[in-house]
């Protein structure tokens, strides 16, 4: 089969022939139709990801058709259109993953290939309203956003008369866009930040009330002026993927009793946080990443019920994965970069 193979850090990926996966007991063999990129793939290639084990076929996200099932797997899966949960072996504690937790695409071979074999527990029916390319776009980033927004920050979804006010930073990346779509679908009043006016405009078409370009000096003060100021203008929930010095501004715009969940540090270490601003406001700050099997199922349910469609920036053939990786590394995309694997 054709696959994208990485032999070592700082090396070019190879579009090459690899052996077909073996379908062991409890596994299914999926003929992949589409896969999507995550920053994880770029970080692994650059040697910037923890506990890297190479060589490997990259790729965490994928959708396709079950072609064969191993022993102890219900044969009704044969021929089903499916999507894969890439969060493997979380463990029994929903608060934190166990020692066996790993993500598909390293150390196990991943989805940048024509076929992949995975544990049947992590295979789910593809939402009927999504194409294979759209379905391949949501697993890792969607699950990360879901846990941050719904589990860790605890977005309240039963407040129709007084919806919670949500701020999502860096909208344009996959997880931030999913957080936006999930919050809007859950009835929240959503605001966003971005360094691109184009991405801010796109966020409004997806249901954001408004937003601010974080390259503007004192953007947080301008944002509060837009929301109306006063206690009602502050944010109950903030979802962040940047960290860095601007994190202190998120504390300034958080409402008393607010919750901040973050899952990235692309702008560096968090600095300049004034402790009294946190404890006098009674703020809760949560670190988060990926999610559990039950969270994946809950996310699928909302996707299907609300007919949420992932934002796809680019679709490229598997043979052009290096170009896709370069685009991901540049940060120029608005939404997910998807590979056609069939």
C-alpha positions, 0 to 999 in steps of 0.5 A, a space after each residue: 500500500 502507499 503511505 507517508 513514512 517518516 524514518 527519522 527526525 528532521 528528515 523529509 517524509 516519504 511517499 512510499 510502499 509499505 506492507 499492508 497492516 495485519 488484522 489481529 484479534 479485536 482489530 478492524 482493517 479500514 480502507 481509508 478514504 481521507 485523513 487530516 493533518 494536525 500540528 502533532 504531525 509537523 512537531 514529530 517530523 521536527 523532533 519537537 514532540 515528546 517520546 518520539 519513536 520512529 520510523 512510523 506512518 504519520 497521521 492521527 485522523 482518518 475515515 474510511 470503510 471497514 474492509 476486514 475484521 479480526 477475531 472477536 469483532 462483530 462481523 456487522 462492522 464489515 463494509 461500514 463507513 467509519 471514523 476513528 477516535 485517535 485517543 487510544 487506551 485512556 484508562 479508567 480515570 476520566 480526570 487523567 489518562 493512564 500510563 498506556 495512553 497514546 495517540 494514533 500515528 506514533 508510536 502505532 502506524 497512523 492514517 496517512 496511508 491507504 489502509 490502517 488497522 486499529 482496535 475496534 473499540 475506537 471505530 465509530 459510525 461516520 456521521 451520515 451528514 458528513 463526507 469522508 473528507 469532512 469526517 476525517 477533519 474532526 477527531 483529534 482537534 474536535 475531541 481536544 476542543 470538546 474536552 476543553 469546552 464541555 468537560 474542563 470549562 464546564 460550559 452550561 448549556 441550559 441557560 437559554 434566557 441568559 447564555 454563557 459568554 465564551 471567548 475563543 482565542 486564535 480562531 482559525 486553527 482546527 481545535 479553536 474552530 471546533 470550540 466555536 462551533 460546539 459553543 454556538 451549537 450549545 447556545 452560548 454567546 461566542 466571541 473570538 480573537 485572531 491575528 487575521 481579519 479574514 479569520 475573524 470574518 469567517 468566525 462570524 459566518 459560523 455564529 460568532 457574535 464578534 471578535 478582535 484582532 489580537 495584534 491591536 494594542 490593548 485588544 482586551 480593552 477594545 474587546 470589553 468595550 465591544 461586549 458592553 463592559 460591566 460585569 455582563 461584558 466579561 467572559 464566563 468561559 475562555 478557551 485558549 491555545 496560545 499561552 504566553 504573555 497574553 494569557 494575563 489579558 485573559 484573566 483581565 477579561 474573565 468574569 468573576 467565577 470564570 473558567 479558563 481552559 487551555 491546551 497549547 503554548 504556541 506563544 511561550 510560557 505564561 508570564 505576568 499573571 497577577 495572583 490577586 486577579 485570579 483569587 479575588 475573581 475566584 477563577 478556575 484555570 484548567 489544563 487539558 488535552 485530548 479526551 476520553 472515549 465517552 467524550 468522543 461519543 458525546 461529541 459525535 452525538 452533538 455533531 450529528 444532532 446539530 449537523 455540524 460540518 467541520 471547516 476544511 481549508 484544503 484537500 490534497 492527494 496523499 502524494 502531496 503530503 509534504 506540501 500539506 505539512 508545509 502549509 500546516 507549519 506556516 499557519 496560513 490555513 483556515 480550518 483543517 488540511 485534509 488528504 485524500 487517501 483513496 
